[in-house]
Amino acid sequence: MKSEKIKLYEGRDDVTLTTYLLDDSPRAGKDGKRGAVLVCPGGAYLFCSDREGEPVAMAFANMGYQVFVLRYSVFFAGKPTELVPGREYPVNPDSVFPAPMRDIGRAMLMIKEHADEWAVDADKVAICGFSAGGHNCAMYSVYWNHPIMTDYFGVAAEQLRPAAAILGYPLTDYVAMKANVQADPEAGGLFGLANTAFLGTAEPDDELLAQASPARLVGQQTPPTFIWSTAADALVPIEQSTLYANALAANKIPFEIHVFEDGPHGLSTATQSSAEDRQQLDQDARKWLPLCDAWLYKRFAFEYDS
């Protein structure tokens, strides 16, 4: 395996693309290229979680994919040692919408540009995100072919197209989330910090919240999507997953959704590879990986000589 960390912007150390490239193998199919998964960790747009980076990358690599972990633009360049809900923090313009999803676009263009060198099938690049990273991937899923992306990069939309999306316990509707947290001061404080990080203000108006709500923006060009979450998630309500699933269904976009009964927010792989404590180990929720493997196989299976 070849692993390399690449800076996406000159003069910035915080936005990086780390490669996890499998060695050449005849099992990769007749042309030697593999499907790929671009992973976006969560962290409320405040930081990028280590637990949702490399452990996830290794799981997808074990399925036979080339994997890339994107540390996109967030409020803190490194993991914050202390967050105080309710405290006012200065806005970081680097992390404000649409910067994080444009980081996905930049990474997507780089992967496709190096498709031959990295043995990637450019038509089979999926995006995968968790929590805020899931929101970022859902945002990319509904905006990838809009001028906010295509005009910014000066490329045809097809170059930015994701072949599929994988969303773990994602936030998908900021308008609905606002209503959820109004009765919960603790959650509201974290929501305010995340708003400042991503939307530039702790109290965005409903118009801005709607622009950041991919569940309200799903259309015919939204990619096939795999969603998983837990009913017991106390931080991002299960409604955030079902709203997106309902929007996909209404637009006849292929999708699969799995809701596990137990497990807290932020399970990542739900295995020892990512867990920091016993609460992050879950025998049922970890089944999302083989389920996702089977779902991806229907779209990304290698082409073999007959």
C-alpha positions in Angstrom: 0.0 0.0 0.0 1.2 3.5 -0.8 0.1 6.3 1.5 1.0 9.9 0.9 -0.4 13.2 2.4 -0.9 15.9 -0.2 -1.6 19.5 0.5 -4.6 20.8 -1.6 -3.7 24.5 -1.2 -0.3 26.1 -1.4 0.6 27.8 1.9 -2.1 25.8 3.9 -1.3 22.8 6.0 -4.9 22.1 7.2 -6.6 20.9 4.0 -5.0 17.6 2.9 -5.7 14.5 0.8 -4.2 11.3 2.2 -3.9 8.4 -0.2 -4.3 4.7 0.6 -3.4 3.0 -2.6 -3.4 -0.7 -3.0 -0.5 -2.4 -4.8 -1.2 -3.4 -8.4 -2.9 -6.8 -8.6 -4.6 -8.8 -11.3 -7.6 -9.0 -9.0 -8.3 -5.4 -9.8 -9.8 -6.4 -13.1 -8.7 -6.4 -16.7 -7.5 -2.8 -16.8 -5.8 -2.8 -13.3 -8.0 0.0 -12.1 -10.2 0.1 -9.0 -13.2 2.0 -7.8 -12.4 4.6 -5.2 -13.9 6.1 -2.0 -13.2 9.7 -0.9 -13.7 9.8 2.9 -14.7 13.0 4.8 -14.4 12.7 8.6 -16.9 14.4 10.9 -16.4 17.0 13.6 -19.2 19.5 13.5 -17.1 21.6 11.0 -15.0 22.5 14.0 -12.3 19.8 13.4 -11.8 16.6 11.4 -12.1 13.4 13.6 -9.1 11.0 13.4 -11.5 8.2 14.2 -13.5 8.7 11.0 -10.4 8.9 8.8 -7.8 6.1 8.6 -9.9 3.4 10.3 -12.6 3.9 7.6 -10.0 4.1 4.9 -8.6 0.7 5.9 -12.0 -0.8 5.9 -12.7 0.3 2.4 -9.2 -0.7 1.3 -9.9 -4.2 2.6 -13.0 -4.3 0.3 -10.6 -3.7 -2.7 -11.0 0.1 -3.3 -8.4 2.9 -3.6 -9.2 5.2 -0.7 -8.6 8.9 0.0 -9.1 10.7 3.3 -9.9 14.4 2.9 -9.3 16.8 5.8 -11.4 19.6 4.5 -11.6 23.2 5.7 -12.8 23.4 9.3 -12.9 26.0 12.1 -9.9 24.7 14.0 -6.8 23.6 12.0 -6.1 20.9 14.6 -8.3 19.1 17.0 -9.5 21.6 19.6 -8.5 20.9 23.1 -11.4 22.8 24.6 -14.7 23.9 23.2 -17.1 26.1 25.2 -20.7 26.1 23.9 -22.1 29.5 24.2 -18.7 31.3 23.9 -18.4 33.6 20.9 -15.5 32.7 18.6 -14.3 34.8 15.7 -15.4 33.5 12.2 -12.8 31.6 10.3 -13.5 32.5 6.6 -11.7 29.4 5.4 -14.4 27.1 6.9 -17.5 28.9 5.8 -19.9 27.5 3.2 -19.2 26.8 0.3 -15.5 26.2 1.1 -15.8 22.6 2.6 -17.7 21.2 -0.3 -15.3 22.9 -2.8 -12.6 21.0 -1.0 -14.4 17.8 -2.0 -14.5 19.2 -5.6 -10.8 19.9 -5.6 -10.0 16.4 -4.2 -12.3 14.9 -6.8 -10.6 16.7 -9.7 -7.2 15.6 -8.3 -8.2 12.0 -8.0 -9.5 11.9 -11.6 -6.5 13.8 -12.9 -4.2 11.1 -11.4 -6.6 8.2 -12.2 -4.0 6.4 -14.3 -1.2 6.9 -11.8 -3.3 5.9 -8.9 -5.1 3.0 -10.6 -8.5 4.5 -10.2 -11.5 4.0 -12.4 -12.5 7.7 -12.8 -16.1 6.8 -13.4 -16.4 5.0 -10.0 -15.4 7.5 -7.3 -17.7 7.5 -4.3 -17.8 10.1 -1.5 -18.3 9.0 2.1 -18.8 11.2 5.1 -19.8 11.0 8.8 -21.8 13.5 10.8 -20.7 16.9 9.5 -18.6 15.1 6.9 -21.8 13.3 5.9 -23.5 16.7 5.6 -20.5 17.9 3.5 -20.9 14.9 1.2 -24.7 15.4 1.0 -24.1 19.1 0.1 -21.7 18.0 -2.6 -24.2 15.5 -3.8 -26.8 18.2 -4.5 -24.5 21.0 -5.6 -21.7 19.3 -7.7 -23.3 20.3 -11.0 -24.3 23.8 -10.0 -22.4 27.0 -11.0 -21.2 27.4 -7.4 -19.0 24.5 -8.2 -18.6 24.3 -12.0 -18.0 28.1 -12.5 -15.6 28.2 -9.5 -13.4 25.4 -10.9 -14.0 26.3 -14.6 -14.7 22.7 -15.5 -17.6 20.7 -17.0 -19.9 19.2 -14.5 -19.0 15.7 -15.5 -15.5 16.1 -14.1 -17.0 16.7 -10.6 -19.7 14.0 -10.7 -19.6 11.6 -7.8 -20.6 8.0 -8.7 -22.2 7.3 -5.3 -22.5 8.7 -1.8 -22.2 7.0 1.6 -23.6 8.9 4.6 -23.0 7.9 8.2 -25.3 9.6 10.8 -25.5 12.7 8.6 -27.0 16.1 9.3 -29.1 16.8 6.2 -31.6 19.5 7.1 -30.5 22.5 9.0 -34.0 24.0 9.2 -35.3 20.8 10.9 -32.2 20.6 13.1 -32.8 24.2 14.4 -36.3 23.1 15.6 -34.8 20.0 17.3 -32.2 21.9 19.3 -34.3 24.8 20.5 -35.5 22.7 23.4 -32.1 21.4 24.3 -29.7 24.1 25.6 -26.6 21.9 25.5 -27.2 20.7 21.9 -28.1 24.3 21.0 -24.7 25.5 22.2 -22.9 23.0 20.1 -25.2 23.8 17.1 -24.3 27.5 17.5 -20.6 26.7 17.4 -21.1 24.6 14.3 -23.2 27.3 12.7 -20.4 29.8 13.3 -17.9 27.4 11.8 -19.9 26.5 8.7 -22.3 29.4 8.1 -20.3 32.3 9.6 -22.9 33.1 12.3 -24.3 31.4 15.4 -27.8 32.4 14.4 -28.2 32.1 10.6 -31.6 33.0 9.1 -33.9 30.4 7.6 -32.9 31.3 4.0 -29.3 30.5 4.7 -30.3 27.3 6.7 -32.3 26.2 3.7 -29.3 26.6 1.4 -27.4 24.4 3.7 -30.1 21.7 3.8 -29.4 19.0 1.2 -32.5 17.1 2.1 -34.5 20.0 0.6 -32.3 20.2 -2.5 -32.2 16.6 -3.8 -32.7 16.4 -7.6 -32.4 14.1 -10.5 -28.6 14.4 -10.6 -28.1 13.4 -6.9 -26.0 10.2 -6.9 -27.2 6.8 -5.6 -26.8 7.0 -1.8 -26.2 4.6 1.1 -27.3 5.9 4.5 -26.8 4.4 8.0 -27.4 5.7 11.5 -28.7 4.7 14.9 -32.1 5.3 16.4 -30.4 6.1 19.8 -28.3 8.9 18.4 -28.9 11.8 20.8 -26.9 14.4 18.9 -28.1 14.1 15.3 -31.8 12.8 15.4 -32.7 9.9 13.1 -35.0 12.3 11.3 -32.0 13.8 9.6 -31.4 10.4 7.9 -35.0 9.7 7.1 -35.6 13.2 5.6 -32.8 12.6 3.1 -34.1 9.1 2.3 -37.6 10.5 1.7 -36.2 13.1 -0.7 -34.2 10.5 -2.6 -37.3 8.3 -2.8 -39.4 11.2 -4.1 -36.9 11.9 -6.8 -36.5 8.1 -7.7 -32.8 8.1 -6.8 -31.5 4.6 -5.9 -30.7 4.4 -2.2 -30.4 2.1 0.8 -30.9 3.1 4.4 -30.1 1.1 7.6 -31.1 2.3 11.0 -29.6 0.3 13.9 -31.5 0.3 17.2 -28.6 1.2 19.6 -25.4 3.1 19.5 -24.4 6.7 20.2 -23.4 9.4 17.7 -20.0 9.0 16.1 -19.6 5.3 15.9 -17.4 5.3 12.8 -16.6 1.7 12.1 -18.1 0.6 15.5 -15.1 -1.7 15.8 -11.8 -1.7 17.8 -10.1 0.0 14.9 -11.9 3.3 15.6 -13.3 3.0 19.2 -12.0 5.1 22.0 -14.2 3.4 24.6 -16.7 0.6 24.9 -19.7 2.8 24.0 -18.2 3.1 20.5 -18.2 -0.7 20.0 -21.4 -2.1 18.6 -21.9 -5.6 17.2 -25.0 -4.6 15.2 -24.0 -1.1 14.0 -20.7 -2.5 12.6 -22.7 -4.4 10.1 -23.0 -1.2 8.1 -19.6 -2.1 6.6 -20.5 -5.4 4.9 -23.9 -4.0 4.0 -22.2 -1.1 2.3 -19.7 -3.4 0.7 -22.6 -5.4 -0.9 -24.3 -2.1 -2.0 -21.1 -0.7 -3.6 -20.4 -4.1 -5.3 -23.5 -3.6 -7.4 -22.0 -0.4 -8.8 -18.3 -0.8 -8.5 -17.6 -4.5 -9.2 -14.4 -5.1 -11.1 -14.7 -5.9 -14.8 -12.9 -9.2 -15.5 -11.9 -10.8 -18.8 -14.4 -13.6 -19.6 
